[in-house]
Amino acid sequence: MKLYPEREAAKKLGLSIGTIQRMCETGKLKGCYKINDTWQIPQDNFITNKTHDIRSESYVRYLDRKNSHHGNLDEFDL
């Protein structure tokens, strides 16, 4: 079973580590357990896995580089 440490789960969901810890404590994230005072959250709680996360992060970095090359534009500059 693949696991996310609480810090990675927090980043993945855009939540604080404290919120992830409370979600584990209250059973909102299933199958969590602690190792050395750090919650481990099973990957089954998420729609995407670590491979998806790495690919999407890489693509966002690519878009950021491409956008910075062309300057900061938004819909009001068109």
N, C-alpha and C positions, 0 to 999 in steps of 0.2 A: 504494500500500500504506500503510495506517495503522499508526502506530508508537506504542508506549508508551515514554517514557524510563524508565530503571531505577527512578527514585524512584516514578513512578506505578505501575509493575508491582509494586514491593515493597508499596505501600499496597493495591493491588488484591488481592494474594495473602496479605497479612498476614505478610509475611516481611521480613527485613532487606535493606538494599541490598546488603550483602556477599554474602548468599545468592543474590540475583538475579544478581550479577556472576559468582559461581562457576557458576551454572546456565548462564549464557551461555557462559562459557569452556569448560565441559565438554560443551556441545551439548545439554543437557537442555531448553533453550528453543531452538527451531529458527529459523534465519535472522537471528540477532542480529548487529549490527555496531556499531562505535563511531563516534561523532561527537564530536569535542572531548573525548575521554576519558570519555564517557558512553555506556553501552550503550543501544541502541535495540532494542526487542523488538517484532516484528510482532504485530499484533492476532490473527492466525490461531492463536497459541499459547493463546488464551483462549476460553472458551465464550461470555462476554458481551463486548459492545463498549462504547465510551465512552458512547454514548447510554443503554444499559442501566444503566451505572454511575451516571450523573447522575440518572436516574429513581429508582433504588433509594435513592440517597443522599438525594434529596428526600423520599421516602416515610419513610425512617427519621427524618429531622428532623421531619416532620409528626407521627409517632408519639411522638417525644420531647416535642414541645410539648404534645400532647394528654395524655400521661401526667403531665407536670409540672403541668398544670392540675388534675389530679385527685389529686395527691400521689403519693408513692412507695409503690406497693402491690406486694406479691408474693403468691405462692400461700398463704403462711402467714397473711396478713392477711384472707383471705376468710372 
